[in-house]
Amino acid sequence: MKRLFTLMICGTALAALSTSCQQCATCTTTSDDPATLGENMTEEVCARGRNYDDLIKIYERGAWTCTAN
């Protein structure tokens, strides 16, 4: 019984430590759409862990400039 209880505590602690905090960044670019040509566009990007990193890469590949908040 002690062994099972210890394993449950270790599993819970590991799960709590492995969840990453949500990170946010502000991404900006200048519009190249003829209807809004030259206007600055701003987007707030929030996610956790690898999802955050992937979103930032996608925005930066699209000529956006992202700064962490």
Helices and strands as residue ranges (DSSP letters): H 2-18, E 22-30, G 34-36, E 40-48, H 49-61, E 65-68
